[in-house]
Amino acid sequence: MKFVPVREFRLHPGSVWRMLKEERELVLTSRGKPMGLLAPLNERSFEQTLRVWRQARGMAALIKLQEEARRKGLNRLSKTQIEGWIQQVRRGRRHPSP
């Protein structure tokens, strides 16, 4: 996978598009740090690619939440404790009737 400075993309977009066709994916960088990913698309694969990309982002978010729960020890809560937390949150969400 090649890394391309955003400046290169701004100054020479044609060469970056050609590189993308060869490499199949490029990482855009700003000051040496990754900031974006370029991947080729076409009209036929657009919807499927977008769906897969969103699924991958969702999985990454889930993994991050699971790691945070483990770090906080929340993965050791009993079913009763979890139900108690759910009830407490639900009570807090109720809006008084007019």
C-alpha positions as CSV (number, residue, x, y, z in Angstrom):
1,M,0.0,0.0,0.0
2,K,1.4,3.4,-1.0
3,F,1.2,6.6,1.0
4,V,0.5,9.8,-0.9
5,P,0.9,13.3,0.6
6,V,-2.3,15.3,0.2
7,R,-0.1,18.0,-1.4
8,E,0.8,15.5,-4.1
9,F,-2.9,14.8,-4.7
10,R,-3.6,18.6,-4.8
11,L,-0.7,19.4,-7.2
12,H,-0.7,16.3,-9.4
13,P,-4.2,14.6,-9.2
14,G,-3.7,12.8,-12.6
15,S,-0.7,11.0,-11.4
16,V,-2.4,10.0,-8.2
17,W,-5.4,8.6,-10.1
18,R,-3.0,6.6,-12.3
19,M,-1.3,5.3,-9.2
20,L,-4.7,4.3,-7.7
21,K,-5.5,2.2,-10.7
22,E,-2.2,0.3,-10.3
23,E,-2.2,0.0,-6.5
24,R,-5.9,-0.5,-5.9
25,E,-5.8,1.6,-2.7
26,L,-3.8,4.6,-1.5
27,V,-3.4,6.2,1.9
28,L,-3.6,10.0,1.9
29,T,-1.3,11.6,4.4
30,S,-1.0,15.0,6.0
31,R,2.3,15.9,7.6
32,G,3.2,12.2,7.4
33,K,0.1,11.0,9.2
34,P,-2.6,8.9,7.6
35,M,-5.8,10.9,7.1
36,G,-7.8,9.2,4.4
37,L,-8.0,6.1,2.1
38,L,-8.6,6.2,-1.6
39,A,-10.1,3.2,-3.3
40,P,-11.3,2.8,-6.8
41,L,-15.1,2.6,-7.4
42,N,-17.3,2.2,-10.4
43,E,-21.0,2.5,-10.9
44,R,-21.6,-1.3,-10.7
45,S,-19.7,-1.8,-7.4
46,F,-20.4,1.5,-5.7
47,E,-23.3,0.3,-3.5
48,Q,-21.7,-2.9,-2.5
49,T,-18.4,-1.3,-1.7
50,L,-20.1,1.4,0.4
51,R,-22.1,-1.3,2.3
52,V,-18.9,-3.3,3.0
53,W,-17.0,-0.1,4.1
54,R,-19.8,0.8,6.5
55,Q,-19.9,-2.8,7.9
56,A,-16.1,-2.6,8.5
57,R,-16.5,0.7,10.3
58,G,-19.3,-0.7,12.4
59,M,-17.1,-3.8,13.3
60,A,-14.2,-1.5,14.3
61,A,-16.5,0.5,16.5
62,L,-17.9,-2.7,18.1
63,I,-14.3,-3.9,18.8
64,K,-13.4,-0.6,20.4
65,L,-16.5,-0.7,22.7
66,Q,-15.7,-4.3,23.7
67,E,-12.1,-3.4,24.5
68,E,-13.2,-0.5,26.6
69,A,-15.7,-2.7,28.4
70,R,-13.0,-5.2,29.2
71,R,-10.7,-2.4,30.4
72,K,-13.4,-1.1,32.7
73,G,-14.2,-4.6,33.9
74,L,-17.8,-4.4,32.5
75,N,-17.4,-7.7,30.8
76,R,-17.7,-9.4,34.3
77,L,-21.1,-8.0,35.1
78,S,-23.8,-10.6,36.0
79,K,-27.0,-10.7,34.0
80,T,-28.8,-9.3,37.1
81,Q,-26.4,-6.3,37.2
82,I,-26.9,-5.7,33.5
83,E,-30.7,-5.7,33.9
84,G,-30.4,-3.3,36.8
85,W,-28.4,-0.8,34.7
86,I,-31.0,-1.2,31.8
87,Q,-33.9,-0.4,34.2
88,Q,-32.1,2.5,35.7
89,V,-31.4,4.1,32.3
90,R,-35.0,3.4,31.2
91,R,-36.4,5.1,34.3
92,G,-34.2,8.1,33.6
93,R,-35.5,8.4,30.0
94,R,-39.2,8.5,30.9
95,H,-40.8,11.8,30.3
96,P,-43.6,13.0,32.6
97,S,-47.0,13.1,31.1
98,P,-48.6,16.5,30.7
